[in-house]
Each structure stands twice: as structure tokens, then as C-alpha cells.
Amino acid sequence: MFATFNFANAFFLAYFPLFLEQISFTPVQIAFVIALPNIVRVFATPIMTSISDKAGRRRHSMALFSVICLLSFLVLIYSSDYWVVVGMVFFLSIFYVPIQPLQDAYAYEAVNTCGLNYGPMRSWGSAAFVVATLIGGWYLSFGAPADLLFLTVGSLGLLAVVALMLPGMPSESRSTTQESVWKSKELRDPQFLLVILASGLLLGSFSALYSFGSIFWLSVGLSDTVVGGLWALGTLAEIGIFLGGTFFLRHFGAWGLMITGGLASLIRWILFPYATEIWSAMTLQLLHAASFGMVFLGLVAYLSTLVSDKRLATAQGLAQTALGLVMGVGGISSGWLYEVNQAYAFYLMAAICGAGVLVLLMVHRRA
């Protein structure tokens, strides 16, 4: 489940901006299109995940959403008009952005129900991301970015099949999901909302990286293959955190993982514009282990202690809403700043990350 989605997502995150650049979009246009899924995430994710929770149909929702997305990507590949691209990205995002929180909710219910370990499961997604970015970097040395989106299409098709083959979970019982998920006090608890806000700021600080990471590296003279390798290196570092998830959670706690990751992100974004050589860029990419891996692992563990299993997808959806709001606003802003000075876009990300650390310090119920 994790591998198929992350294989698809790798090409979308790492190489879709290059596709937009190839069809002559400006930095501001690229930033807007890349930010659009995060804007849509604000309203689409909580609605779609809460409907799925109430219906007890997480697996079937993932399958249906994957099919709709792959058909949308097929249309997008052959589009070049700006407003057509905007319209298609808007539409597919409604169904694309809920997939990840549905996956995490399903996985953590499996953890709570079957005694499984979330980290190693999630590491398969990261491993697939590595493979995809390496394939992409190799292919771009002689091929076009648009071609890589066909692999996104194929992987989403496989995800639809995998989702239907997953075993059922207790929350799929209709009797446990009749009450509206929004009536629960646990989703309005101030500590829960602070964690959601902090996670949105910390993970939302990646918006400039996703919009301009590949473009920036290529602009300073790094090759296509090196760019693919940099994306892969960051994800390999992340895998180490996921594989050692139990160890890190036991020694750091969920709050400790998030605060450590936030501080690592702060350093990463401040130094990012100066990492123009291969070795400096690689060093900063290794910080992805903390800035994404620790924050994400801490978040999903935190949410599982704050809300019940039957509302996990909704809780994950709210986290994605906060993420989408920050990435949407931050992504568009970074496009304007990037045109003025490349470094300014990443300084903005550092400021957003710093705000996330401050919010996290306000959380008193520390898991």
C-alpha cells in the first residue's frame, strides 16, 4: 500500500515542476500549480476522510480515489494550456490528497489492532520513493519529464488493486461509525489542535523544496542524475528513522521527535541556498531524516494517542488540512520570492518552521 502510492508520488513531487517548466510556465505559475493541491487539501481532505470514516470504507475509498486520479493524470500529461492544467490539478487533487491520511489511518489501526510496527511498514513507501527518484534522474538524462508521469499512472492503478486486497479492520463496522465524527470532543481538544497546527507548520515548510528543489539544483549546475540522487538520499535517510521507529519513539517520545525534527528543518532551510556543491547538498539532504522522518513519525504516533481508531482518518485529514493551508500560502509566496532572489524562498520556509517549533512548545500533553 505505502510502496505503490509513494512510487507514484515521487514522480509527481520531484519531477512535475520540471514538466511545467518544460511547457514554458513561469516560476510564479509553477509555484501556483504546485501549491494548488495543498490549497485543495484544506477543504477536500477533512471532508473526504470524514466521509470515509463514517462509512467505514477506507480501503474502498483509496481504490476509488486512485482510479479517478490516474485517469486525471492521463489527461494532464497531454495538456499544455495554463488554465487546463490548473483545472485538472484542482480536480485530481480532490481525490489525490486524501489518499495519504487514509493510508496512515489504516496502518495505525493495524498497529493498534494487530500489534504491528508502523515504522517498517512506512519504510516501504520511502524505499519506493528512492527507487522512483533514481529512475527519474536516470531517465531525464535522455527523456522528457512528461514521460515519468506515466509511471505515476501505472502505480496508482496498482494501488487501487492493492487497496481492495487489504484485510478489513474493526472500524469498518458500520455500527461503530454512525455518529458524526465531528461531534467528538477529542477533535476539538486544544492540545490536539495545537499538535495539528504545529505539524502543518513544520511539514508545510517543505513547500519551496517541492516547488523549486529540482529547479534550484539544476540551476546551480548539478546534473539530472545528481538531482535524482539527492531526492533518493533524503528518502534513504528517512527510511532509517522509520525502520528504527520503535527505538526513536521509546527514547524521544512523539513530542520529542517532532521538536527535534523541527529544529533540524530550521537549520536545513537557512543553509539550503548555500548548498550549491554536491557534497554540501548531500549533507543537507541527510537532515531529511529528522526534518521529515522524525516529524512525520512523531505526528502519526501523537495522533493515535489523542483520538480513537474510528476517527484516525479524520484526525489525519485535519493534519493534512493544516499542512495544505501552510503549503498553499507558502508555496505561492515562495514563487514570488524565488523570482526576486532564490534564497528568499527558503528563508521564508525557515520562518514558517520556526513558528511550528514555537507552537509545539505550547503543547502540555506531551506523548
Buried (B, 14 or more C-beta within 10 A) or exposed (E): BBBBBBBBBBBBBBBBBBBBBEBEBEBEBBBBBBBBBBBBBBEBBBBBBBBBBBEBBBBBBBBBBBBBBBBBBBBBBEBEEBEEBBBBBBBBBBBBBBBBBBBBBBBBBBBBEEEBBBBBBBBBBBBBBBBBBBBBBBBBEEEEBBBBBEBBBBBBBBBBEBBEEBEEBEBBEEEBBEEEBEEBEBBEBEBBBBBBBBBBBBBBBBBBBBBBBBBBBBEEEBBBBBBBBBBBBBBBBBBBBBBBBEEBBEEBBBBBBBBBBBBBBBBBBBBBBEBBEBEEBBBBBBBBBBBBBBBBBBBBBBBBEBBBBBBBBBBBBBBBBBBBBBBBBBBBBBBBBBBEEBBBBBBBBBBBBBBBBEBBEEBEBBB
